[in-house]
Amino acid sequence: MTTPDNSAALNRSAAFASITVALLLVGLKAWAAWSTGSTAMLGSLADTVLDLIASVATLAGVWVAAQPADKHHRFGHGKAEALAALFQIVLISISALTLAFRAIEQFFAGARTEAAGDGILVSVIAMAATLGLLAWQRHVIRKTNSLAISTDHVHYQSDLLLNLAVIGALALDQYAGISGSDPLFGLAIALWLGWGAWRASQEAITQLMDREWPEDKRKRFIQVMARHPELRGVHDLRTRTSGNQDFVQFHVWVDPDMTIQQAHRVMDEIEIKLLAEFPGVEILIHPDPEGHVDTGIGAKDLMPPVGA
């Protein structure tokens, strides 16, 4: 099991790796954009510059999210990752709009590219560096489930297609002599970036709005609770995720003749079972005598144990 300290270290390593790759690619693509005059390469450069800024934001987000809970943030700082992700999404959207306007302008101006070989070489180097970064990010995401790193991962996945598009644009424009292919590829890249920003925004908004866990995860959670023989029922189950930290609270039914000490033992045993299946989740349990249901939203969320 990955500990919180290990998760924080892995997230930071992924953020530093993305910053390093972005710095390398900014230098290469700036030279290539200047030498080729390609709108597609310029779009690739703009995207990489924003990737660099976004990667710095990712580093800040995962660093803040890793800070322990304090008296002002009793649930920790996990939502810093969602805020970092939203910042990245704004940057991607700005990049997409700017590139789209540039592509349309270049299309009607009839501009042509130069030195396609240099641009293609830079794109191949960029793809190789990006593939290495993506492999490390996937490893970190499997271990930490970081939203900020996942959003950064989306950026660099799109970079692979973006660099392929640059290669295609340069080859068609200069070697095949197809006029207008470069700005059209640039416009396609802009649309792809916009779609990527939309998809990436959904998870960040879900976390910031404290949306419930997916239904299959909730059901699995209830099934684990149902294994305890002294549990009579569950209601008012509430779940949310902040960064890579899950939170859950719920009421359980127990024998009304139990002493407080006996009920406390049952709660501890339930919590141990749940943590074995859902490591790291923060659990808050409230015991109720069997059959008791509070009015309000809890009354609409009655879930007796599976098999009851």
C-alpha positions in Angstrom: 0.0 0.0 0.0 1.3 3.5 -0.9 1.6 5.7 2.2 0.6 9.4 2.1 4.3 10.4 2.3 5.2 8.1 -0.6 2.2 9.4 -2.6 3.4 13.0 -2.1 6.9 12.1 -3.2 5.7 10.3 -6.3 3.4 13.2 -7.2 6.2 15.7 -6.8 8.5 13.5 -9.0 5.9 13.4 -11.8 5.5 17.2 -11.6 9.2 17.8 -11.7 9.5 15.4 -14.7 6.8 17.2 -16.6 8.5 20.5 -15.9 11.9 19.2 -17.2 10.3 17.8 -20.4 8.4 21.0 -21.0 11.5 23.1 -20.7 13.3 20.9 -23.2 10.4 21.0 -25.6 9.9 24.8 -25.4 13.5 25.4 -26.4 13.3 22.9 -29.3 9.9 24.1 -30.6 10.7 27.8 -30.3 13.7 27.2 -32.7 11.6 25.0 -35.0 8.7 27.6 -35.1 11.1 30.3 -36.0 12.9 28.3 -38.7 9.8 26.8 -40.4 7.1 29.5 -40.0 4.6 26.7 -39.4 1.3 27.6 -37.8 1.0 24.0 -36.6 4.4 24.2 -35.0 3.6 27.5 -33.5 0.5 25.9 -32.0 2.6 23.1 -30.7 5.0 25.6 -29.1 2.1 27.5 -27.5 0.7 24.3 -26.1 4.1 23.4 -24.7 4.6 26.8 -23.1 1.2 26.4 -21.4 2.1 22.8 -20.5 5.1 24.3 -18.7 3.0 26.8 -16.8 0.5 24.1 -16.0 3.2 21.7 -14.8 4.4 24.4 -12.4 0.8 24.7 -11.2 0.6 21.0 -10.8 3.7 21.0 -8.7 2.2 23.7 -6.5 -1.1 21.8 -6.3 0.3 18.4 -5.3 2.6 20.1 -2.8 -0.3 21.9 -1.1 -2.5 18.9 -1.3 0.2 16.8 0.6 0.2 19.2 3.6 -1.4 17.6 6.6 -4.8 18.7 8.0 -4.6 21.7 10.3 -7.0 23.8 12.5 -8.1 25.8 9.5 -8.4 22.8 7.1 -9.7 19.9 9.1 -10.3 17.8 6.0 -6.9 18.4 4.6 -5.8 20.3 1.5 -6.7 17.7 -1.2 -8.9 20.2 -3.2 -5.7 22.1 -4.1 -5.3 19.4 -6.8 -8.7 20.2 -8.3 -7.9 23.9 -8.3 -4.5 23.2 -10.0 -6.4 21.1 -12.6 -8.9 23.9 -13.3 -6.0 26.3 -13.7 -4.5 24.0 -16.3 -7.9 23.7 -18.1 -8.2 27.5 -18.4 -4.7 27.6 -19.9 -5.6 24.9 -22.4 -8.7 26.7 -23.4 -6.9 30.0 -24.0 -4.3 28.1 -26.1 -7.0 26.5 -28.2 -8.7 29.7 -28.9 -5.5 31.6 -29.8 -4.4 28.8 -32.1 -7.7 28.7 -33.8 -7.7 32.4 -34.6 -4.0 32.1 -35.8 -4.8 29.2 -38.1 -7.8 30.9 -39.7 -5.7 34.0 -40.3 -2.9 32.0 -41.9 -5.3 30.0 -44.0 -6.7 33.2 -45.7 -3.3 34.8 -45.9 -2.0 31.7 -47.8 1.3 31.5 -45.9 3.7 28.6 -46.6 6.2 26.7 -44.4 9.9 26.4 -44.7 12.6 24.0 -43.4 10.1 21.2 -42.9 12.9 18.7 -42.1 13.9 20.6 -39.0 10.4 20.8 -37.8 9.8 17.1 -38.3 13.0 16.2 -36.4 12.0 18.4 -33.5 8.5 16.8 -33.4 10.1 13.3 -33.4 12.3 14.2 -30.4 9.3 15.8 -28.7 7.3 12.6 -29.1 10.2 10.4 -27.7 10.5 12.7 -24.6 6.7 12.7 -24.1 6.4 8.9 -24.3 9.0 8.6 -21.5 7.1 11.2 -19.4 3.7 9.5 -20.0 5.1 6.2 -18.8 6.3 7.6 -15.5 3.0 9.6 -15.0 1.0 6.4 -15.6 3.0 4.7 -12.9 2.5 7.5 -10.4 -1.3 7.7 -11.2 -1.7 4.0 -10.5 0.0 4.5 -7.1 -1.6 7.8 -6.0 -4.7 8.4 -8.1 -3.7 12.1 -8.2 -6.2 14.4 -10.1 -3.6 17.0 -10.8 -1.1 14.5 -12.3 -4.0 12.8 -14.2 -4.9 16.2 -15.8 -1.3 16.8 -16.7 -1.2 13.3 -18.2 -4.1 14.3 -20.5 -2.1 17.3 -21.7 0.9 15.2 -22.7 -1.3 12.5 -24.3 -2.7 15.1 -26.6 0.9 16.3 -27.3 1.6 12.9 -29.0 -1.3 13.6 -31.5 -0.3 17.2 -31.7 3.2 16.4 -32.8 2.0 13.8 -35.3 -0.3 16.5 -36.7 2.7 18.9 -37.0 4.7 16.3 -38.9 1.7 15.7 -41.2 1.2 19.4 -41.7 4.8 20.1 -42.6 5.1 17.1 -44.9 1.9 17.9 -46.8 2.6 21.7 -47.1 6.2 21.5 -48.2 6.8 18.1 -49.7 3.3 17.4 -51.2 2.7 21.0 -52.1 -0.8 21.0 -50.7 -1.5 24.6 -49.9 -3.5 25.4 -46.7 -2.7 22.1 -45.0 -0.6 23.6 -42.3 -3.3 26.1 -41.0 -6.0 23.4 -41.3 -3.9 21.0 -39.2 -3.4 23.9 -36.7 -7.2 24.4 -36.5 -7.7 20.7 -36.0 -5.1 20.8 -33.1 -7.1 23.8 -31.6 -10.3 21.8 -31.7 -8.6 18.8 -30.1 -7.2 20.9 -27.3 -10.6 22.4 -26.6 -12.2 18.9 -26.4 -9.4 17.8 -24.1 -10.0 20.8 -21.8 -13.8 20.0 -21.6 -13.1 16.4 -20.7 -10.5 17.3 -18.1 -12.8 19.8 -16.5 -15.4 17.2 -15.5 -13.4 15.4 -12.8 -12.2 18.7 -11.3 -15.7 20.0 -11.0 -16.9 16.7 -9.6 -14.4 16.9 -6.8 -15.0 20.6 -6.0 -18.7 20.0 -5.9 -18.3 17.0 -3.5 -20.1 14.7 -5.8 -20.9 11.2 -4.5 -18.8 8.2 -5.4 -19.8 6.2 -8.4 -22.6 3.8 -7.7 -20.6 0.6 -8.1 -18.0 1.9 -5.5 -20.8 2.8 -3.1 -22.3 -0.7 -3.5 -19.0 -2.4 -2.9 -18.5 -0.3 0.2 -21.9 -1.4 1.6 -21.2 -5.1 0.7 -18.0 -4.9 2.9 -20.0 -3.5 5.8 -22.7 -6.2 5.4 -20.2 -8.9 6.3 -20.4 -7.9 10.0 -22.9 -10.2 11.7 -24.1 -7.6 14.2 -24.8 -4.9 11.7 -28.6 -4.6 11.1 -28.7 -1.9 8.5 -27.1 1.3 7.0 -28.6 4.7 6.1 -27.5 8.3 5.4 -24.4 7.2 3.6 -22.5 10.2 2.3 -19.3 10.0 0.3 -16.9 12.4 -1.4 -13.3 12.7 -2.7 -10.8 15.5 -2.2 -7.5 15.1 -4.1 -6.5 11.4 -3.6 -8.3 11.3 -0.2 -11.7 9.6 0.1 -14.2 10.6 2.9 -17.3 8.7 3.9 -19.8 9.0 6.8 -22.9 7.0 7.5 -25.3 5.8 10.2 -25.6 2.1 11.1 -28.4 0.1 12.9 -27.3 -2.1 15.8 -29.2 -4.0 18.5 -30.9 -1.3 20.7 -30.1 -3.3 23.8 -26.3 -3.0 23.2 -24.2 -1.0 25.6 -22.2 2.0 24.4 -19.1 -0.1 24.8 -20.5 -3.0 22.7 -21.7 -0.6 20.0 -18.2 1.0 20.0 -16.6 -2.4 19.5 -18.9 -3.1 16.5 -18.0 0.3 15.0 -14.3 -0.4 15.3 -14.7 -3.8 13.7 -16.6 -2.4 10.8 -14.0 0.3 10.3 -11.2 -2.3 10.3 -13.0 -4.3 7.6 -13.6 -1.3 5.5 -10.0 0.0 5.7 -8.8 -3.4 4.6 -10.8 -3.0 1.3 -10.6 0.8 1.0 -7.1 1.8 2.4 -6.7 5.4 3.4 -10.4 6.3 3.4 -11.5 8.6 6.3 -14.6 7.1 8.0 -17.1 8.6 10.3 -19.7 6.2 11.8 -22.8 7.1 13.8 -24.6 4.2 15.6 -28.4 4.1 15.8 -30.8 1.7 17.4 -32.3 -0.7 14.8 -35.2 0.8 12.9 -34.3 4.5 13.7 -34.0 6.8 10.7 -33.5 10.5 10.9 -35.8 12.8 8.9 -34.4 14.6 5.8 -32.0 13.3 3.2 -31.0 10.2 5.2 -34.6 8.9 5.1 -34.3 8.7 1.3 -31.0 6.8 1.4 -32.0 3.7 3.4 -29.7 0.8 2.5 -30.0 -2.4 4.7 -27.1 -4.7 4.3 -26.9 -7.0 1.3 -28.8 -10.2 1.9 -30.8 -8.7 4.8 
